[in-house]
Amino acid sequence: MKGRSRPSYAWPTARQERTQGLNVDKPRPEEGVKG
């Protein structure tokens, strides 16, 4: 059970980091174009 719990948390964590990176890159270029 513990072994499965570790990878379970690692999967969503890695996905969240990638999703946040894309979200941060998107607003950056938009603001630059607007400004």
N, CA, C and O atoms as a Tripos MOL2 file, in Angstrom:
@<TRIPOS>MOLECULE
protein
  140   139    35     0     0
PROTEIN
NO_CHARGES

@<TRIPOS>ATOM
      1 N           0.8400   -1.1990    0.0000 N.3       1 MET1
      2 CA          0.0000    0.0000    0.0000 C.3       1 MET1
      3 C           0.8800    1.2570    0.0000 C.2       1 MET1
      4 O           0.6450    2.1960   -0.7610 O.2       1 MET1
      5 N           1.8840    1.2540    0.8580 N.am      2 LYS2
      6 CA          2.7610    2.4420    0.9260 C.3       2 LYS2
      7 C           3.4520    2.6600   -0.4240 C.2       2 LYS2
      8 O           3.5500    3.7890   -0.9070 O.2       2 LYS2
      9 N           3.9270    1.5630   -1.0250 N.am      3 GLY3
     10 CA          4.6160    1.6860   -2.3220 C.3       3 GLY3
     11 C           3.7010    2.3290   -3.3660 C.2       3 GLY3
     12 O           4.1410    3.1510   -4.1700 O.2       3 GLY3
     13 N           2.4090    1.9400   -3.3420 N.am      4 ARG4
     14 CA          1.4730    2.5140   -4.3310 C.3       4 ARG4
     15 C           1.1590    3.9760   -3.9870 C.2       4 ARG4
     16 O           0.9390    4.7930   -4.8810 O.2       4 ARG4
     17 N           1.1380    4.2950   -2.7150 N.am      5 SER5
     18 CA          0.8200    5.6730   -2.3090 C.3       5 SER5
     19 C           1.9050    6.6330   -2.8150 C.2       5 SER5
     20 O           1.5990    7.7420   -3.2520 O.2       5 SER5
     21 N           3.1430    6.2120   -2.7560 N.am      6 ARG6
     22 CA          4.2370    7.1110   -3.1900 C.3       6 ARG6
     23 C           4.0990    7.4950   -4.6690 C.2       6 ARG6
     24 O           4.1080    8.6850   -4.9840 O.2       6 ARG6
     25 N           3.9700    6.5240   -5.5890 N.am      7 PRO7
     26 CA          3.8410    6.8550   -7.0120 C.3       7 PRO7
     27 C           2.5490    7.6180   -7.2940 C.2       7 PRO7
     28 O           2.5140    8.4820   -8.1700 O.2       7 PRO7
     29 N           1.4930    7.3000   -6.5570 N.am      8 SER8
     30 CA          0.2160    7.9910   -6.7740 C.3       8 SER8
     31 C           0.3970    9.5030   -6.5500 C.2       8 SER8
     32 O          -0.1090   10.3140   -7.3260 O.2       8 SER8
     33 N           1.1060    9.8630   -5.5060 N.am      9 TYR9
     34 CA          1.3120   11.2980   -5.2300 C.3       9 TYR9
     35 C           2.2950   11.9100   -6.2280 C.2       9 TYR9
     36 O           2.1780   13.0820   -6.5860 O.2       9 TYR9
     37 N           3.2560   11.1140   -6.6710 N.am     10 ALA10
     38 CA          4.2710   11.6270   -7.5990 C.3      10 ALA10
     39 C           3.6310   11.9240   -8.9580 C.2      10 ALA10
     40 O           3.9980   12.9010   -9.6100 O.2      10 ALA10
     41 N           2.6800   11.0930   -9.3900 N.am     11 TRP11
     42 CA          2.0490   11.3270  -10.7090 C.3      11 TRP11
     43 C           1.3570   12.6890  -10.7710 C.2      11 TRP11
     44 O           1.6780   13.4890  -11.6490 O.2      11 TRP11
     45 N           0.4060   12.9790   -9.8550 N.am     12 PRO12
     46 CA         -0.2980   14.2660   -9.8880 C.3      12 PRO12
     47 C           0.6590   15.4440   -9.6740 C.2      12 PRO12
     48 O           0.4480   16.5280  -10.2180 O.2      12 PRO12
     49 N           1.7090   15.2250   -8.8780 N.am     13 THR13
     50 CA          2.6630   16.3140   -8.6170 C.3      13 THR13
     51 C           3.3890   16.7020   -9.9080 C.2      13 THR13
     52 O           3.5210   17.8860  -10.2190 O.2      13 THR13
     53 N           3.8520   15.7120  -10.6490 N.am     14 ALA14
     54 CA          4.5870   15.9930  -11.8930 C.3      14 ALA14
     55 C           3.6440   16.6440  -12.9080 C.2      14 ALA14
     56 O           4.0400   17.5570  -13.6330 O.2      14 ALA14
     57 N           2.3960   16.1700  -12.9560 N.am     15 ARG15
     58 CA          1.4320   16.7490  -13.9090 C.3      15 ARG15
     59 C           1.1240   18.1990  -13.5290 C.2      15 ARG15
     60 O           1.0380   19.0700  -14.3950 O.2      15 ARG15
     61 N           0.9600   18.4480  -12.2400 N.am     16 GLN16
     62 CA          0.6510   19.8230  -11.7960 C.3      16 GLN16
     63 C           1.8020   20.7650  -12.1680 C.2      16 GLN16
     64 O           1.5660   21.8850  -12.6220 O.2      16 GLN16
     65 N           3.0500   20.3080  -11.9750 N.am     17 GLU17
     66 CA          4.1980   21.1640  -12.2900 C.3      17 GLU17
     67 C           4.2010   21.5070  -13.7810 C.2      17 GLU17
     68 O           4.4450   22.6550  -14.1540 O.2      17 GLU17
     69 N           3.9310   20.5210  -14.6270 N.am     18 ARG18
     70 CA          3.9180   20.7810  -16.0800 C.3      18 ARG18
     71 C           2.7660   21.6980  -16.4540 C.2      18 ARG18
     72 O           2.9200   22.5960  -17.2820 O.2      18 ARG18
     73 N           1.6140   21.4700  -15.8420 N.am     19 THR19
     74 CA          0.4370   22.3070  -16.1500 C.3      19 THR19
     75 C           0.7100   23.7530  -15.7270 C.2      19 THR19
     76 O           0.3910   24.6840  -16.4680 O.2      19 THR19
     77 N           1.2930   23.9450  -14.5500 N.am     20 GLN20
     78 CA          1.5730   25.3080  -14.0700 C.3      20 GLN20
     79 C           2.5630   25.9980  -15.0080 C.2      20 GLN20
     80 O           2.4090   27.1810  -15.3110 O.2      20 GLN20
     81 N           3.5730   25.2690  -15.4650 N.am     21 GLY21
     82 CA          4.5720   25.8510  -16.3590 C.3      21 GLY21
     83 C           3.9100   26.3410  -17.6440 C.2      21 GLY21
     84 O           4.2330   27.4270  -18.1250 O.2      21 GLY21
     85 N           2.9900   25.5590  -18.2050 N.am     22 LEU22
     86 CA          2.3170   25.9620  -19.4560 C.3      22 LEU22
     87 C           1.4390   27.1800  -19.1800 C.2      22 LEU22
     88 O           1.4210   28.1300  -19.9620 O.2      22 LEU22
     89 N           0.7090   27.1460  -18.0610 N.am     23 ASN23
     90 CA         -0.1800   28.2690  -17.7340 C.3      23 ASN23
     91 C           0.6400   29.5560  -17.5440 C.2      23 ASN23
     92 O           0.2020   30.6370  -17.9390 O.2      23 ASN23
     93 N           1.8030   29.4360  -16.9520 N.am     24 VAL24
     94 CA          2.6270   30.6300  -16.7050 C.3      24 VAL24
     95 C           3.1880   31.1620  -18.0250 C.2      24 VAL24
     96 O           3.3020   32.3730  -18.2130 O.2      24 VAL24
     97 N           3.5400   30.2420  -18.9450 N.am     25 ASP25
     98 CA          4.0980   30.6860  -20.2370 C.3      25 ASP25
     99 C           3.0220   31.3640  -21.0930 C.2      25 ASP25
    100 O           3.3140   32.3020  -21.8340 O.2      25 ASP25
    101 N           1.7900   30.8880  -20.9880 N.am     26 LYS26
    102 CA          0.7130   31.4580  -21.8300 C.3      26 LYS26
    103 C           0.4370   32.9300  -21.4760 C.2      26 LYS26
    104 O           0.4380   33.7760  -22.3690 O.2      26 LYS26
    105 N           0.1970   33.2570  -20.1810 N.am     27 PRO27
    106 CA         -0.1100   34.6410  -19.8110 C.3      27 PRO27
    107 C           1.0710   35.5720  -20.0770 C.2      27 PRO27
    108 O           0.8710   36.7560  -20.3460 O.2      27 PRO27
    109 N           2.2730   35.0660  -20.0080 N.am     28 ARG28
    110 CA          3.4500   35.9290  -20.2130 C.3      28 ARG28
    111 C           3.4590   36.5440  -21.6160 C.2      28 ARG28
    112 O           3.5630   37.7650  -21.7400 O.2      28 ARG28
    113 N           3.3540   35.7340  -22.6760 N.am     29 PRO29
    114 CA          3.3620   36.2970  -24.0400 C.3      29 PRO29
    115 C           2.1410   37.1770  -24.2840 C.2      29 PRO29
    116 O           2.2370   38.1980  -24.9660 O.2      29 PRO29
    117 N           0.9970   36.7880  -23.7330 N.am     30 GLU30
    118 CA         -0.2200   37.5920  -23.9260 C.3      30 GLU30
    119 C          -0.0270   38.9900  -23.3440 C.2      30 GLU30
    120 O          -0.3670   39.9850  -23.9840 O.2      30 GLU30
    121 N           0.5160   39.0630  -22.1390 N.am     31 GLU31
    122 CA          0.7260   40.3750  -21.4920 C.3      31 GLU31
    123 C           1.7200   41.2000  -22.3160 C.2      31 GLU31
    124 O           1.5400   42.4040  -22.4990 O.2      31 GLU31
    125 N           2.7660   40.5350  -22.8080 N.am     32 GLY32
    126 CA          3.7740   41.2590  -23.6010 C.3      32 GLY32
    127 C           3.1550   41.8420  -24.8570 C.2      32 GLY32
    128 O           3.4690   42.9700  -25.2380 O.2      32 GLY32
    129 N           2.2800   41.0860  -25.5040 N.am     33 VAL33
    130 CA          1.6480   41.5810  -26.7490 C.3      33 VAL33
    131 C           0.6980   42.7260  -26.4320 C.2      33 VAL33
    132 O           0.6430   43.7160  -27.1620 O.2      33 VAL33
    133 N          -0.0520   42.5890  -25.3380 N.am     34 LYS34
    134 CA         -1.0110   43.6410  -24.9690 C.3      34 LYS34
    135 C          -0.2560   44.9120  -24.5790 C.2      34 LYS34
    136 O          -0.6150   46.0160  -24.9860 O.2      34 LYS34
    137 N           0.7910   44.7300  -23.7880 N.am     35 GLY35
    138 CA          1.5470   45.8910  -23.3220 C.3      35 GLY35
    139 C           2.2330   46.5440  -24.4950 C.2      35 GLY35
    140 O           2.9280   47.5460  -24.3240 O.2      35 GLY35
@<TRIPOS>BOND
     1     1     2 1
     2     2     3 1
     3     3     4 2
     4     3     5 am
     5     5     6 1
     6     6     7 1
     7     7     8 2
     8     7     9 am
     9     9    10 1
    10    10    11 1
    11    11    12 2
    12    11    13 am
    13    13    14 1
    14    14    15 1
    15    15    16 2
    16    15    17 am
    17    17    18 1
    18    18    19 1
    19    19    20 2
    20    19    21 am
    21    21    22 1
    22    22    23 1
    23    23    24 2
    24    23    25 am
    25    25    26 1
    26    26    27 1
    27    27    28 2
    28    27    29 am
    29    29    30 1
    30    30    31 1
    31    31    32 2
    32    31    33 am
    33    33    34 1
    34    34    35 1
    35    35    36 2
    36    35    37 am
    37    37    38 1
    38    38    39 1
    39    39    40 2
    40    39    41 am
    41    41    42 1
    42    42    43 1
    43    43    44 2
    44    43    45 am
    45    45    46 1
    46    46    47 1
    47    47    48 2
    48    47    49 am
    49    49    50 1
    50    50    51 1
    51    51    52 2
    52    51    53 am
    53    53    54 1
    54    54    55 1
    55    55    56 2
    56    55    57 am
    57    57    58 1
    58    58    59 1
    59    59    60 2
    60    59    61 am
    61    61    62 1
    62    62    63 1
    63    63    64 2
    64    63    65 am
    65    65    66 1
    66    66    67 1
    67    67    68 2
    68    67    69 am
    69    69    70 1
    70    70    71 1
    71    71    72 2
    72    71    73 am
    73    73    74 1
    74    74    75 1
    75    75    76 2
    76    75    77 am
    77    77    78 1
    78    78    79 1
    79    79    80 2
    80    79    81 am
    81    81    82 1
    82    82    83 1
    83    83    84 2
    84    83    85 am
    85    85    86 1
    86    86    87 1
    87    87    88 2
    88    87    89 am
    89    89    90 1
    90    90    91 1
    91    91    92 2
    92    91    93 am
    93    93    94 1
    94    94    95 1
    95    95    96 2
    96    95    97 am
    97    97    98 1
    98    98    99 1
    99    99   100 2
   100    99   101 am
   101   101   102 1
   102   102   103 1
   103   103   104 2
   104   103   105 am
   105   105   106 1
   106   106   107 1
   107   107   108 2
   108   107   109 am
   109   109   110 1
   110   110   111 1
   111   111   112 2
   112   111   113 am
   113   113   114 1
   114   114   115 1
   115   115   116 2
   116   115   117 am
   117   117   118 1
   118   118   119 1
   119   119   120 2
   120   119   121 am
   121   121   122 1
   122   122   123 1
   123   123   124 2
   124   123   125 am
   125   125   126 1
   126   126   127 1
   127   127   128 2
   128   127   129 am
   129   129   130 1
   130   130   131 1
   131   131   132 2
   132   131   133 am
   133   133   134 1
   134   134   135 1
   135   135   136 2
   136   135   137 am
   137   137   138 1
   138   138   139 1
   139   139   140 2
@<TRIPOS>SUBSTRUCTURE
     1 MET1         2 RESIDUE 1 A MET
     2 LYS2         6 RESIDUE 1 A LYS
     3 GLY3        10 RESIDUE 1 A GLY
     4 ARG4        14 RESIDUE 1 A ARG
     5 SER5        18 RESIDUE 1 A SER
     6 ARG6        22 RESIDUE 1 A ARG
     7 PRO7        26 RESIDUE 1 A PRO
     8 SER8        30 RESIDUE 1 A SER
     9 TYR9        34 RESIDUE 1 A TYR
    10 ALA10       38 RESIDUE 1 A ALA
    11 TRP11       42 RESIDUE 1 A TRP
    12 PRO12       46 RESIDUE 1 A PRO
    13 THR13       50 RESIDUE 1 A THR
    14 ALA14       54 RESIDUE 1 A ALA
    15 ARG15       58 RESIDUE 1 A ARG
    16 GLN16       62 RESIDUE 1 A GLN
    17 GLU17       66 RESIDUE 1 A GLU
    18 ARG18       70 RESIDUE 1 A ARG
    19 THR19       74 RESIDUE 1 A THR
    20 GLN20       78 RESIDUE 1 A GLN
    21 GLY21       82 RESIDUE 1 A GLY
    22 LEU22       86 RESIDUE 1 A LEU
    23 ASN23       90 RESIDUE 1 A ASN
    24 VAL24       94 RESIDUE 1 A VAL
    25 ASP25       98 RESIDUE 1 A ASP
    26 LYS26      102 RESIDUE 1 A LYS
    27 PRO27      106 RESIDUE 1 A PRO
    28 ARG28      110 RESIDUE 1 A ARG
    29 PRO29      114 RESIDUE 1 A PRO
    30 GLU30      118 RESIDUE 1 A GLU
    31 GLU31      122 RESIDUE 1 A GLU
    32 GLY32      126 RESIDUE 1 A GLY
    33 VAL33      130 RESIDUE 1 A VAL
    34 LYS34      134 RESIDUE 1 A LYS
    35 GLY35      138 RESIDUE 1 A GLY
